[in-house]
Amino acid sequence: MDHVDKIVAQWTQERPELDVGPMEVIGRIVRLANVLNQEMERVFERHDLTAASFDVLATLRRSGAPFSLSPGALIGSSMVTSGTMTNRIDRLVTAGLVERRGNPKDKRGFLICLTAAGHALIDRVVEDHVARQAELVGALSEEEREVLVKITRSLTDAIAALP
């Protein structure tokens, strides 16, 4: 019996008229997300990064050559405020992992670009990240992973459609 089982059992005892089945599903998803986030943070910390800095570097890297995006595009990909993104970018500029360059398509704007050091770092980190993710889901068969992807996608879509 784990922590979620105990909570569900307590509510079932105290309020038997309530259907606490959804609580069990959500509780397990939240606990799993917390464990997965902690495991990913360990990978990032080994490279002196945070999840936030990894997110920016990975977004730039997977955008393809020339590995640069406008601040607005970065904000849209990570769904954070402009102030938060500015702070992330400033820290990465200070670390020498990205740089600001003028935007040739918009003389008033600028682009955030991976430096050679940033490019090399994100390539190393993403290899470790993907390897750790494979370890974390390694207990699941390919079929179980496919089912889990389908279920989580379906639930995410259904929740997004709620008023």
C-alpha positions in Angstrom: 0.0 0.0 0.0 1.5 3.3 -1.1 0.8 6.9 -0.1 -2.0 7.3 -2.6 -3.6 4.1 -1.5 -3.6 5.3 2.1 -5.2 8.6 1.2 -7.9 6.9 -0.9 -8.6 4.4 1.9 -8.9 7.2 4.4 -11.3 9.2 2.3 -13.3 6.0 1.5 -13.6 5.4 5.2 -14.5 8.9 6.1 -16.7 9.8 3.1 -17.9 6.5 1.6 -20.5 8.3 -0.5 -17.7 10.0 -2.5 -16.2 8.5 -5.6 -12.5 9.0 -5.0 -11.4 7.1 -8.0 -10.4 10.3 -9.9 -8.3 11.3 -6.8 -6.4 8.1 -7.2 -5.7 8.7 -10.9 -4.7 12.3 -10.4 -2.7 11.6 -7.2 -0.6 8.9 -9.1 0.0 11.2 -12.1 1.1 14.1 -9.8 3.4 11.8 -7.8 4.9 10.3 -11.0 5.4 13.8 -12.5 7.2 14.9 -9.4 9.5 11.9 -9.4 10.2 12.3 -13.1 11.0 16.0 -12.7 13.4 15.2 -9.9 15.2 12.7 -12.0 15.4 15.1 -14.9 16.8 17.8 -12.6 19.6 15.4 -11.6 20.6 15.1 -15.2 20.6 18.9 -15.7 22.5 19.6 -12.4 25.3 17.3 -13.6 25.8 19.8 -16.4 25.3 22.9 -14.2 21.9 23.6 -15.8 18.3 23.9 -14.5 15.2 22.7 -16.2 14.5 26.2 -17.3 18.0 26.7 -18.9 17.8 23.3 -20.5 14.4 24.2 -22.0 15.8 27.4 -23.7 18.9 25.6 -25.0 16.9 22.6 -26.2 14.4 24.8 -27.9 17.1 26.6 -29.8 18.9 23.4 -30.7 15.9 21.6 -32.0 14.8 24.7 -34.0 17.5 23.7 -36.5 20.2 25.8 -38.1 21.0 28.6 -37.5 19.8 27.7 -33.9 18.3 31.1 -33.2 14.9 32.3 -32.4 13.2 35.6 -31.4 12.4 36.1 -27.7 8.8 35.9 -28.7 9.2 32.5 -30.3 11.0 31.2 -27.2 8.3 32.6 -25.0 5.7 30.8 -27.1 7.5 27.5 -27.0 7.8 27.5 -23.2 4.7 29.4 -22.1 6.4 31.7 -19.6 6.2 35.5 -19.2 8.5 37.8 -21.1 10.1 38.8 -17.8 10.8 35.2 -16.9 12.3 34.5 -20.4 14.4 37.7 -20.2 15.9 36.4 -16.9 16.6 33.0 -18.4 18.3 34.5 -21.4 20.3 36.9 -19.3 21.7 34.0 -17.2 22.5 32.0 -20.4 24.2 35.0 -22.0 26.3 35.5 -18.8 27.3 31.8 -19.0 28.3 32.2 -22.6 25.8 29.6 -23.9 23.6 32.0 -25.9 24.0 35.5 -27.4 21.8 38.2 -28.6 22.2 39.2 -32.2 20.3 41.7 -34.4 17.4 40.3 -36.3 18.0 40.8 -40.0 14.3 40.5 -40.7 13.3 43.1 -38.0 15.8 45.9 -37.4 14.1 46.7 -34.1 14.4 43.2 -32.7 17.0 40.6 -32.0 17.5 36.9 -32.0 18.7 34.6 -29.3 21.4 32.3 -30.7 23.3 29.3 -29.4 27.0 29.9 -29.1 29.4 27.2 -30.0 29.7 26.3 -26.3 25.9 26.3 -25.9 25.6 24.0 -28.9 28.2 21.6 -27.6 26.7 21.6 -24.1 23.1 21.0 -25.2 24.2 18.1 -27.5 25.8 16.4 -24.5 23.0 17.1 -22.1 20.2 15.9 -24.5 22.1 12.6 -24.9 22.1 12.1 -21.1 18.5 13.3 -20.9 17.2 10.9 -23.4 19.3 8.0 -21.9 17.8 8.7 -18.5 14.3 8.9 -19.8 14.9 5.5 -21.4 16.0 4.1 -18.1 13.0 5.6 -16.3 10.4 4.0 -18.7 12.5 0.9 -19.1 10.2 -1.2 -16.9 7.4 -0.7 -19.4 7.1 -2.8 -22.5 6.8 -1.0 -25.9 3.1 -1.8 -25.9 2.6 -0.4 -22.4 4.4 2.8 -23.4 2.2 3.2 -26.5 -0.9 2.7 -24.3 0.4 5.2 -21.8 1.0 7.8 -24.5 -2.4 7.2 -25.9 -4.1 7.5 -22.5 -2.2 10.6 -21.4 -2.7 12.3 -24.8 -6.5 11.6 -24.6 -6.7 12.9 -21.0 -4.7 16.0 -21.9 -6.9 16.8 -24.9 -10.1 16.2 -22.9 -9.0 18.5 -20.1 -8.0 21.2 -22.6 -11.5 21.1 -24.0 -13.1 21.7 -20.6 -14.7 25.1 -20.0 
